[in-house]
Amino acid sequence: MSASAWAQAADQPEADDSLIDQDAFDALDHMAQYLQTLTSFEVKSDVTTEVVLEGGQKVQFGGALDLKVHRPDAFKIVAASDTRTREMYYDGKLFTIYAPVLGYYADFAAPPTIGLTLDKARTEYDIEIPLADLFTWGTDQTIRARIKEALVIRPEHIGNRTCMHYAFRQEKVDWQLWLEESDKPLPCKIIITSRVDPAMPQYTAVLHWDTAMNIPASTLAFTPPATAKRITIAEAAGQKGDDQ
């Protein structure tokens, strides 16, 4: 399941205001405003993905994400697990996806900003960028319209951080968000639950931030290894289910 699954565009009925806690929406706005002030940051995340087997049993797979971002025009994302590893790069001109174990990479000409590039990757090439909403909170106003229920749960601890727990519901997904209770309202943890599958598999990410890091855009560009082979982006999309 994609970490940005809740942000897929869809026409849905209007929310019942009685199911919306305005404090939960205000927290999202506060988080979005802060995230948009960050021009350079790194996020490391421990990730758990659930997969439903044919018999209905759920199994979990662990992994890790490392995101380095220079706004508005560069990022590098490494998504690594025991089943496969993918690296994604954006340098203001090209988006590149690279499978280091297989030794293949593919790219497409990209728009001049991160947000537009994420949209092109998803809509034209069916490529979901892990935790893409970290880049677009506050700029995609349709996210708010798709939320049907919003709750404030309680403050909880994620490691040594005190984070407020929120729960949201959309037409096809439920998602939970923990926001750090400080002058830096950063996401501490995200859980996305699919409501399309009766088994309701989940995607969980625990996030660790470094907002003081200065990351030059030039350090995030992709340089293909000498042994790497370039293929077309259509071939890359066709390999999404392959191991490694």
Solvent accessible surface area in square Angstrom, and as a share of the most:
residue,aa,sasa,rsa
1,M,73,0.33
2,S,28,0.18
3,A,3,0.02
4,S,6,0.04
5,A,25,0.20
6,W,5,0.02
7,A,15,0.12
8,Q,60,0.27
9,A,80,0.62
10,A,47,0.37
11,D,155,0.80
12,Q,44,0.20
13,P,93,0.58
14,E,167,0.75
15,A,33,0.26
16,D,76,0.39
17,D,122,0.63
18,S,94,0.60
19,L,80,0.40
20,I,32,0.16
21,D,51,0.27
22,Q,100,0.44
23,D,93,0.48
24,A,0,0.00
25,F,19,0.08
26,D,70,0.36
27,A,14,0.11
28,L,11,0.05
29,D,51,0.26
30,H,96,0.43
31,M,0,0.00
32,A,8,0.06
33,Q,123,0.55
34,Y,38,0.15
35,L,1,0.01
36,Q,66,0.30
37,T,89,0.52
38,L,17,0.08
39,T,87,0.51
40,S,17,0.11
41,F,1,0.01
42,E,11,0.05
43,V,0,0.00
44,K,109,0.46
45,S,3,0.02
46,D,83,0.43
47,V,16,0.09
48,T,42,0.24
49,T,31,0.18
50,E,22,0.10
51,V,66,0.38
52,V,42,0.24
53,L,82,0.41
54,E,189,0.85
55,G,84,0.80
56,G,42,0.41
57,Q,121,0.54
58,K,84,0.36
59,V,42,0.24
60,Q,117,0.52
61,F,89,0.37
62,G,51,0.49
63,G,26,0.25
64,A,50,0.38
65,L,9,0.04
66,D,35,0.18
67,L,0,0.00
68,K,56,0.24
69,V,0,0.00
70,H,50,0.22
71,R,34,0.13
72,P,80,0.50
73,D,46,0.24
74,A,0,0.00
75,F,0,0.00
76,K,58,0.25
77,I,0,0.00
78,V,38,0.22
79,A,26,0.20
80,A,39,0.31
81,S,40,0.26
82,D,139,0.72
83,T,53,0.31
84,R,85,0.31
85,T,24,0.14
86,R,22,0.08
87,E,28,0.12
88,M,14,0.06
89,Y,19,0.07
90,Y,0,0.00
91,D,60,0.31
92,G,16,0.16
93,K,158,0.67
94,L,77,0.38
95,F,1,0.00
96,T,6,0.03
97,I,22,0.11
98,Y,20,0.08
99,A,8,0.06
100,P,46,0.29
101,V,93,0.54
102,L,66,0.33
103,G,18,0.17
104,Y,76,0.29
105,Y,30,0.12
106,A,1,0.00
107,D,22,0.11
108,F,11,0.05
109,A,71,0.55
110,A,17,0.13
111,P,31,0.20
112,P,92,0.58
113,T,48,0.28
114,I,7,0.04
115,G,32,0.31
116,L,100,0.50
117,T,0,0.00
118,L,12,0.06
119,D,68,0.35
120,K,46,0.19
121,A,0,0.00
122,R,69,0.25
123,T,80,0.47
124,E,111,0.50
125,Y,54,0.20
126,D,88,0.46
127,I,7,0.04
128,E,57,0.26
129,I,4,0.02
130,P,22,0.14
131,L,3,0.02
132,A,12,0.09
133,D,6,0.03
134,L,3,0.01
135,F,10,0.04
136,T,26,0.15
137,W,14,0.05
138,G,36,0.35
139,T,90,0.52
140,D,50,0.26
141,Q,126,0.56
142,T,74,0.43
143,I,5,0.02
144,R,89,0.32
145,A,71,0.55
146,R,11,0.04
147,I,1,0.01
148,K,26,0.11
149,E,51,0.23
150,A,0,0.00
151,L,92,0.46
152,V,51,0.30
153,I,75,0.38
154,R,144,0.53
155,P,63,0.40
156,E,49,0.22
157,H,137,0.61
158,I,23,0.12
159,G,75,0.72
160,N,147,0.75
161,R,40,0.14
162,T,53,0.31
163,C,0,0.00
164,M,36,0.16
165,H,19,0.09
166,Y,21,0.08
167,A,23,0.18
168,F,6,0.03
169,R,82,0.30
170,Q,6,0.03
171,E,84,0.38
172,K,119,0.50
173,V,13,0.07
174,D,25,0.13
175,W,2,0.01
176,Q,46,0.21
177,L,3,0.02
178,W,12,0.04
179,L,7,0.03
180,E,43,0.19
181,E,89,0.40
182,S,52,0.34
183,D,122,0.63
184,K,90,0.38
185,P,6,0.04
186,L,10,0.05
187,P,1,0.00
188,C,0,0.00
189,K,42,0.18
190,I,4,0.02
191,I,20,0.10
192,I,0,0.00
193,T,10,0.06
194,S,16,0.10
195,R,90,0.33
196,V,109,0.63
197,D,45,0.23
198,P,132,0.83
199,A,30,0.24
200,M,81,0.36
201,P,13,0.08
202,Q,57,0.25
203,Y,14,0.05
204,T,27,0.16
205,A,0,0.00
206,V,36,0.21
207,L,0,0.00
208,H,87,0.39
209,W,42,0.15
210,D,54,0.28
211,T,33,0.19
212,A,98,0.76
213,M,65,0.29
214,N,127,0.65
215,I,7,0.03
216,P,65,0.41
217,A,32,0.25
218,S,96,0.62
219,T,87,0.51
220,L,3,0.01
221,A,45,0.35
222,F,37,0.15
223,T,115,0.67
224,P,61,0.38
225,P,58,0.37
226,A,113,0.88
227,T,120,0.70
228,A,19,0.15
229,K,129,0.55
230,R,151,0.55
231,I,29,0.15
232,T,79,0.46
233,I,22,0.11
234,A,73,0.57
235,E,91,0.41
236,A,18,0.14
237,A,30,0.23
238,G,66,0.63
239,Q,41,0.18
240,K,84,0.36
241,G,75,0.72
242,D,69,0.36
243,D,100,0.52
244,Q,66,0.29
